[in-house]
Amino acid sequence: MTIFLLALIAYLFGAVPFGLLVAKSRGVDIRQKGSGNIGATNVFRVVGKGWGIFTFTLDALKGFIPSFVFPLIGKVEGDWGVLFGLLAIIGHSFPVYLKFKGGKGVATSAGMLLGVAPLAVAVGFAVWLITVLISRYVSLASVLAAAAVGITVWVDPREESTIIKCALSVMALLVIWLHRANIKRLISGTEHRFGKKK
């Protein structure tokens, strides 16, 4: 299988709107509920905890499979997994199936990181979890986790690939940029806290 075909499949696979499909299976158009986002957090809030976790897992697999499995299928070495993973994240955030209006890429990014940079994902998850427990803001946790990943990959002495460092930095910036509306609400004090009813 050619690299070009794998890259195309990575994008199309990443673009599958699992959050929308999971919610619709429960009779809910997730785009019309809660924050309107198709990601796992909104599914968690609107449809239920179990369905939110299920969506997160599916979205994470969208990043892990292209970054870890696709290089094995294509029998390519080096940093190709990063490229496939990034294309999956782009697909999730800008899905062709939904007129390029998708999720914010947190779960898909976590899956991609697990495939190419496990230390970075461990640090990112720790930052995310601690921030959620302290502040109850999922958006703030996601932004700080993305920043932690971008920093960790540069200070990790075991990570020698400049391509991976740059790619994960771009990924972190993309996640932060996709949370720009949340950042504005955090600053204004109107952001929704996790576990708190509106």
C-alpha positions, 0 to 999 in steps of 0.5 A: 500500500502506497504512502499516499493512499495511507495518508488519504485513509488516515485523513478519511478515518480521522474525519469519521465523526464518532461523537455524532454517530454515537449520539445519533444512535441514542436519538440525539443530534449532538450538534444541537445540544450542549456546546454543539461540539461533536467531541467526547466531552459534549457526548459525556455531558449530553448523552451520558458518562459511558457513551462519552468514554466510548466516544473518547476511546473511538476518537483516540483510536483514530489517532493511534491506529494511523500513527502506530499501525499504518507504518507497519502496514506500509512497511515504512520507518522513521517519522511516517507515523507522525504524518499519518497521525497528524492527518488523522487529527486534521481529519477529526478537526476538519472532517470532509463529511461535515463541511470541515466542522469537527471536534477539537482533536484532544482525544485523537491527539492523545491516541496519536501521542500514544503511538509515537511519544508515550512519555509526552502523552503520560505527562499530558494526561497527568496535567489534564487530570490534575487540572480537571480535578482542581478547576473542573474546567475540561477546556482549561485542562485540554489547553494546558495538557497540549502545552505540556505535550509540546514542551515535554517532547522538546525536553525529553532526552530520549526523543531525537527526532526533530520531525516528531518534536516539530509535529507535536508542537504544531499539534499542540498549537492546533489544539490550543487554537481550536479552544480559542472560544473556550479561552475567551469564556474562561477569561470572561468567567462564563466557561462551563465547569465539568459536573456542574449543571447550567 
